[in-house]
Amino acid sequence: MKIRLVWFLPVLWFAAAGIATAADAKRPNVVIILADDLGYGDLACYGGKDVPTPHLDRLAREGVRFTDGYVTCSSCAPSRLSIMAGAYPQRFGLTWNDDRSAHKLPDAQRLLPELLRPAGYTTGLIGKWNIVRPATQVFDEVHDFIEWESDYFPQADGRYLGSDATTSPGFASGKTALWGPARSTDEYLPDRMGRHAADFIARHAAKPFFLFLSFNSVHSPWHGRSADRGKFAHLPHEVLRLYASMIAGLDENVGRVLAALRAQNLEENTLVIFLGDNGPAKGSAAIEGWKPDWPKQLVVGSAGPLRGAKTDLFEGGIREPFIMRWPAQLKAGATYRQPVTSLDLLPTMCVAAGVAIPATTTVDGVDLLPFLRNPSAAASAPHDTLYWKIKTAAALRRGDNKLVMLAPDWKPRLYDLAADIGESRDLAEAKPELTRELYEAWQVWNKTLPPPARPDSKPRTP
């Protein structure tokens, strides 16, 4: 009997190893590429005219382009938490960037990489995090860490101000109008991130991996590459020329990631998602480094046909470029027009990876794969209603109807997005019953939430 056990144990071990290898081969690699402060209309595939974005356009052609892709907040910290948690950040008291210093993320709430790691995924973060749980606790590897914002070119000693600030929030120099590099050996930080992403892919090509490539582009300070100055000289203001250079750099490094996947023969079974965290930023003379000859204020970027920008709950603050490519599972060249949200990324990836989500992890998103794989399901909406809440505004979307309430009066405004994507015609007085219905629905949702983590960021209840 003992002899037979000695004989069969290695066989059973190799069989189990074979099963694990087969399972690994079926699990997709996952790459989330996140842009910072990117406008809905900044990419050519979303109607942008100022900057060619061939690599992102290619990603859209080879995957699914979402016309109505939303984030959960128009500021970065809440938005980023919901991407990694799959739950509304307001559930944790995070309604605004300022709440970040006081809000608590329950230990039982697992973030996406924490769900994928036990399933055999190697996980990596490159770039901006902005979530209270330590990145080194969540990921196997962390490179080019950014907490808030970072310079794009290094100091004389090689440090990028704001990057690799692992013990406290890091901030950039505040030098807004900067063309670089100062030295030919200096590396543009997005290029460094793209290089590290390609290296991560090459080193972990043999087993499933999850890579969160979280660019600082195109967040201020606006730093452009001197080589791009001539390309965008036609734009009316220097800050817009700097911004255009930053979009071009972002696109090039998305191309570098796609090339790395192709070089490792990983394109077919890699799920790549691209989106932004909130709308384009508002620039003004109050910003350090703002030049006297620049306009006193402008939106640095384009929300396309949408109203509003970063910090707003009009569409320009929360509707983002949103692209998903998985050649093995999703038809190329599709356009999906139902509202989806960054909350959907966690459940979609967990289903794709065959990972169970524990009951102690709150999830508000849904698995998008059934809606994207089945043409007959494409007309049905993954969500009945989407909700938003920040310090100065509240909003709800149900179907094509959008309710917006703004401080200080919190008067409900109603828009029909199908007929008025720019939210220019308030229909609240013309449709009082619908307005009341949506207002009450938002109130029901709001009553399930804790107060904002910081009392001074608490909005008056609308």
C-alpha positions in Angstrom: 0.0 0.0 0.0 2.8 2.4 0.9 4.5 1.6 -2.4 1.4 2.4 -4.3 1.0 5.7 -2.5 4.6 6.6 -3.3 4.0 5.7 -6.9 0.8 7.6 -7.4 1.5 10.8 -5.4 3.8 12.3 -8.1 1.3 11.4 -10.7 -1.5 13.1 -8.8 0.7 16.2 -8.3 1.5 16.5 -11.9 -2.2 16.0 -12.8 -3.2 18.7 -10.4 -0.4 20.9 -11.8 -1.7 20.2 -15.3 -5.2 21.3 -14.3 -3.9 24.5 -12.8 -2.0 25.2 -15.9 -5.0 24.7 -18.1 -7.1 26.9 -15.8 -4.4 29.6 -15.9 -4.4 29.4 -19.7 -8.1 30.2 -19.9 -8.0 33.0 -17.4 -7.5 36.3 -19.2 -4.8 38.8 -18.3 -6.4 42.1 -17.2 -5.0 45.6 -17.9 -6.8 48.7 -16.7 -5.4 51.9 -18.1 -6.7 55.0 -16.3 -6.2 58.6 -17.4 -6.4 61.5 -15.0 -8.6 64.5 -15.8 -9.3 63.4 -19.3 -12.2 65.0 -21.2 -14.9 63.0 -23.0 -14.0 64.9 -26.2 -10.2 64.7 -26.0 -9.8 61.5 -28.0 -10.3 61.3 -31.8 -12.5 58.2 -31.3 -14.8 60.4 -29.2 -14.9 63.2 -31.7 -11.7 65.1 -30.7 -10.1 67.2 -33.4 -7.0 68.7 -31.8 -4.8 65.7 -31.1 -4.4 62.5 -33.1 -4.8 59.4 -30.8 -4.1 56.5 -33.2 -3.4 53.9 -30.5 -6.5 54.6 -28.5 -8.5 54.8 -31.7 -7.2 51.3 -32.6 -8.2 50.0 -29.2 -11.7 51.3 -29.8 -11.8 49.7 -33.3 -10.7 46.4 -31.9 -13.0 46.4 -28.9 -16.1 48.0 -27.6 -16.5 51.7 -27.4 -19.0 52.9 -24.7 -20.8 56.1 -25.5 -22.3 56.4 -22.0 -19.6 55.3 -19.7 -19.7 56.9 -16.3 -17.5 57.3 -13.2 -19.0 57.7 -9.7 -17.6 61.1 -8.8 -16.2 64.1 -10.6 -13.1 64.2 -8.4 -10.3 61.6 -8.3 -10.2 60.0 -4.9 -13.8 58.8 -4.8 -13.8 57.9 -8.5 -10.6 55.7 -8.1 -11.9 53.9 -5.0 -15.1 52.9 -6.8 -13.0 51.4 -9.7 -11.1 49.2 -7.4 -14.0 48.5 -4.9 -16.9 48.0 -7.3 -19.0 50.0 -4.8 -20.2 53.6 -4.6 -17.5 55.5 -2.7 -20.3 57.3 -0.8 -21.0 54.0 1.0 -17.7 54.6 2.8 -18.2 58.3 3.5 -16.1 59.3 0.6 -18.0 62.0 -1.3 -15.2 64.4 -2.2 -11.4 64.5 -2.2 -11.3 66.1 1.2 -13.1 63.2 2.8 -10.2 60.9 2.0 -8.3 61.9 5.1 -11.0 60.7 7.4 -13.0 58.0 5.6 -12.6 54.3 6.6 -12.6 51.5 4.2 -13.8 48.3 6.0 -11.2 45.6 6.3 -13.7 43.1 4.8 -14.1 45.2 1.6 -11.8 43.5 -0.9 -10.3 45.5 -3.7 -10.0 44.1 -7.2 -6.3 43.0 -7.0 -7.0 41.5 -3.6 -9.7 39.3 -5.2 -7.5 38.3 -8.1 -4.3 37.5 -6.2 -5.6 34.3 -4.5 -6.7 33.1 -8.0 -3.1 33.0 -9.1 -2.8 36.5 -10.6 0.3 38.5 -10.3 -0.8 42.1 -9.6 1.0 45.4 -10.3 0.3 49.1 -9.9 2.1 51.7 -12.0 1.3 55.3 -11.2 -1.4 57.0 -9.2 -3.3 55.3 -6.4 -5.1 57.8 -4.1 -6.8 55.1 -2.0 -6.4 54.8 1.7 -5.4 51.1 1.8 -1.6 50.9 1.2 -0.7 50.0 -2.3 2.1 47.8 -1.2 -0.5 45.8 0.7 -2.8 45.4 -2.2 -0.4 44.7 -5.1 2.6 42.4 -5.6 4.5 45.2 -7.4 4.3 49.0 -7.2 6.2 51.3 -9.6 6.3 55.1 -10.1 3.9 55.5 -7.2 1.9 58.8 -7.1 -0.5 59.7 -4.4 -2.0 63.0 -5.7 0.0 64.6 -8.5 3.5 64.5 -9.9 5.9 66.5 -12.1 6.4 65.0 -15.5 10.1 65.7 -15.6 12.7 65.0 -12.9 14.7 67.4 -10.7 18.4 67.6 -11.1 18.9 64.7 -8.7 16.5 62.5 -10.8 13.5 62.7 -8.4 10.1 63.3 -9.8 8.3 65.5 -7.3 5.1 63.8 -6.2 6.1 60.4 -7.4 7.3 57.6 -5.1 5.9 59.5 -2.1 5.0 56.3 -0.2 4.8 57.8 3.3 2.7 60.9 2.8 0.8 62.6 0.0 3.1 63.9 -2.7 2.7 67.0 -4.7 4.2 68.4 -7.8 6.3 71.5 -8.1 3.4 73.7 -9.2 5.3 74.8 -12.3 2.5 74.7 -14.8 4.0 76.0 -18.0 6.9 73.7 -18.6 8.4 72.2 -21.7 11.0 69.6 -21.3 13.2 67.7 -20.8 15.9 70.0 -19.4 18.5 67.3 -20.1 18.4 64.8 -23.0 18.8 62.0 -20.5 15.6 63.0 -18.5 12.7 60.7 -19.1 9.1 61.9 -19.4 7.2 60.3 -16.5 4.4 58.8 -18.7 7.2 57.3 -20.9 8.8 55.8 -17.8 5.4 54.3 -16.8 4.9 52.9 -20.2 8.3 51.3 -20.1 7.7 49.8 -16.7 4.3 48.5 -17.9 5.9 46.8 -20.9 8.5 45.3 -18.6 5.8 44.0 -16.2 4.0 42.3 -19.1 7.2 40.7 -20.4 8.2 39.4 -17.0 4.8 37.9 -16.2 3.7 36.7 -19.6 3.7 33.0 -18.5 0.9 33.3 -16.0 -2.2 35.5 -15.6 -1.6 39.0 -14.4 -3.5 42.1 -13.4 -1.9 45.4 -14.3 -3.3 48.8 -13.1 -1.6 51.4 -15.3 -2.7 54.6 -13.7 -1.2 57.6 -15.6 -0.8 61.0 -14.1 -1.6 62.3 -17.6 -3.3 64.7 -18.2 -3.5 66.1 -14.6 -1.8 69.4 -13.8 0.9 70.6 -13.7 0.7 70.8 -17.5 4.1 69.7 -18.7 4.7 69.0 -22.4 7.5 67.6 -24.5 9.5 70.1 -26.4 9.4 67.8 -29.5 5.7 68.4 -29.7 5.6 72.2 -29.6 5.6 72.5 -33.4 2.9 69.9 -33.8 0.4 71.8 -31.8 1.5 75.4 -32.6 -1.9 76.0 -34.2 -3.8 75.8 -30.9 -4.7 79.2 -29.5 -3.2 79.1 -26.0 0.1 77.6 -24.7 -1.7 75.7 -21.9 -3.7 73.9 -24.6 -0.6 73.1 -26.6 1.0 71.7 -23.4 -2.2 69.7 -22.8 -2.2 68.4 -26.4 1.4 67.2 -25.9 0.3 65.3 -22.8 -2.5 63.6 -24.6 -0.1 62.6 -27.4 2.2 61.1 -24.8 -0.6 59.2 -23.1 -1.7 57.7 -26.5 1.9 56.7 -27.4 2.3 54.8 -24.1 -1.0 53.1 -24.6 0.5 52.0 -27.9 3.6 50.7 -26.0 1.4 48.6 -23.8 -0.5 47.1 -26.7 2.8 46.4 -28.5 4.1 44.6 -25.4 1.0 42.4 -25.3 1.4 41.7 -29.0 5.1 40.8 -28.6 4.3 38.2 -26.0 1.4 36.8 -28.0 -1.1 37.9 -25.3 -3.5 40.1 -27.2 -6.2 37.5 -27.8 -6.8 36.6 -24.2 -6.1 39.9 -22.4 -8.9 42.1 -21.3 -7.8 45.7 -21.7 -9.9 48.6 -20.3 -9.3 52.2 -20.8 -11.2 55.1 -19.1 -10.7 58.4 -17.3 -11.3 59.2 -13.7 -13.3 62.4 -14.2 -13.8 65.2 -16.7 -11.2 67.9 -17.8 -9.8 70.3 -15.2 -10.7 73.9 -14.9 -7.7 76.2 -15.2 -7.5 79.7 -13.9 -5.2 82.5 -12.9 -5.5 81.3 -9.3 -3.3 78.3 -10.2 0.4 78.6 -9.4 2.4 79.1 -12.6 -0.6 80.3 -14.7 0.9 82.9 -17.1 -0.4 86.4 -17.3 -1.2 86.2 -21.0 -3.3 83.1 -20.6 -7.1 83.4 -20.3 -8.2 84.1 -16.8 -10.0 80.8 -16.8 -10.8 78.0 -19.2 -11.4 74.3 -19.2 -8.0 72.6 -20.1 -9.3 69.9 -22.3 -12.6 69.1 -24.1 -15.8 67.6 -22.8 -17.0 67.5 -26.4 -20.8 68.1 -26.6 -21.2 67.7 -22.9 -21.8 70.4 -20.3 -19.4 70.8 -17.4 -16.0 69.6 -16.3 -14.1 68.2 -13.3 -16.0 68.7 -10.0 -19.3 69.1 -11.8 -22.1 66.5 -11.9 -23.2 67.6 -15.3 -22.2 65.1 -18.0 -18.8 66.7 -18.7 -17.7 65.9 -15.2 -18.7 62.2 -15.0 -19.1 60.8 -18.5 -15.7 59.6 -19.8 -14.0 57.8 -22.7 -14.6 54.1 -21.8 -13.2 51.3 -24.0 -13.0 47.5 -23.5 -11.1 45.1 -25.7 -10.9 41.3 -25.3 -10.5 39.7 -28.7 -11.2 36.1 -27.4 -14.6 37.1 -26.1 -15.8 40.5 -27.5 -16.6 41.4 -31.0 -14.4 44.1 -32.5 -15.8 47.4 -33.6 -18.9 47.4 -31.4 -20.5 50.5 -29.9 -22.5 50.1 -26.7 -24.9 52.9 -26.0 -26.5 51.9 -22.7 -25.2 53.6 -19.5 -22.4 51.7 -17.8 -20.2 52.7 -14.9 -16.8 52.1 -13.5 -18.5 50.1 -10.7 -19.0 47.4 -13.3 -15.3 46.7 -13.8 -14.7 44.7 -10.6 -17.6 42.2 -11.1 -16.9 41.9 -14.9 -13.2 41.1 -14.2 -14.0 38.6 -11.4 -16.5 36.7 -13.7 -13.9 36.7 -16.5 -11.3 35.3 -14.1 -13.6 32.8 -12.5 -13.2 34.5 -9.1 -16.0 34.5 -6.5 -16.7 37.7 -4.7 -17.1 37.2 -0.9 -20.4 38.2 0.6 -18.6 40.7 2.9 -17.5 42.7 -0.1 -20.1 45.2 -1.2 -20.6 45.4 -4.9 -22.9 47.9 -6.7 -21.7 47.1 -10.2 -22.8 44.3 -12.6 -21.1 41.9 -14.9 -21.1 43.5 -18.4 -20.1 40.4 -20.3 -23.6 39.1 -21.0 -24.7 42.5 -22.4 -21.6 42.7 -24.6 -21.5 39.1 -25.9 -25.2 38.7 -26.8 -26.5 41.0 -29.5 -30.1 40.4 -28.3 -29.1 41.7 -24.8 -27.4 44.8 -26.1 -30.6 46.9 -26.0 -31.3 46.1 -22.4 -29.7 48.3 -19.8 -27.3 46.9 -17.1 -28.6 49.5 -14.6 -32.0 50.9 -13.9 -30.7 53.9 -12.1 -27.3 55.5 -11.4 -26.6 57.9 -8.5 -24.1 60.6 -7.7 -23.3 62.8 -4.6 -20.5 65.2 -3.9 -20.1 68.2 -1.7 -21.8 70.7 -4.0 -24.1 68.6 -6.1 -26.3 65.5 -6.4 -27.5 63.7 -9.5 -29.4 60.7 -10.8 -29.8 59.1 -14.2 -32.7 56.8 -15.1 -33.1 55.9 -18.7 -32.5 59.1 -20.6 -33.7 61.3 -17.7 -31.1 63.1 -15.7 -31.8 64.9 -12.4 -29.3 67.4 -11.1 -29.3 69.3 -7.8 -26.8 72.0 -7.1 -25.8 73.8 -3.8 -26.9 76.1 -2.2 -30.6 75.8 -3.1 -30.6 72.1 -4.3 -33.4 72.9 -6.7 -34.1 69.8 -8.9 -33.3 70.3 -12.6 -34.4 67.7 -15.1 -32.8 67.0 -18.5 -33.6 64.6 -21.3 -30.2 63.4 -22.4 -31.6 61.8 -25.6 -32.8 65.1 -26.9 -30.4 67.4 -25.0 -27.0 65.9 -24.4 -25.6 69.3 -23.4 -28.1 69.7 -20.5 -29.2 73.1 -21.7 -33.0 72.8 -21.2 -34.4 72.3 -17.7 -37.7 70.3 -17.9 -38.4 70.2 -14.2 -41.4 72.7 -14.4 -42.7 71.0 -17.5 -42.6 67.5 -16.0 -43.2 67.9 -12.2 -44.3 64.3 -11.6 -41.2 62.8 -13.2 -39.0 65.3 -11.4 -40.6 64.4 -8.1 -40.3 60.6 -8.8 -36.5 61.0 -9.5 -36.0 63.3 -6.6 -37.6 60.8 -4.2 -35.6 57.9 -5.7 -32.4 59.8 -5.0 -33.5 60.5 -1.4 -34.2 56.8 -0.9 -30.7 56.0 -2.1 -29.1 58.8 0.0 -30.7 57.5 3.2 -28.7 54.3 2.9 -25.4 56.2 3.1 -23.3 57.3 6.0 -22.6 61.0 6.3 -19.5 62.3 4.6 -16.3 61.4 6.5 -15.4 65.0 7.1 -18.1 67.2 8.7 -16.9 70.3 6.9 -17.4 68.6 3.5 -21.0 67.6 4.3 -23.5 69.0 1.8 -26.8 70.3 3.1 -29.4 67.6 2.5 -31.2 68.4 -0.7 
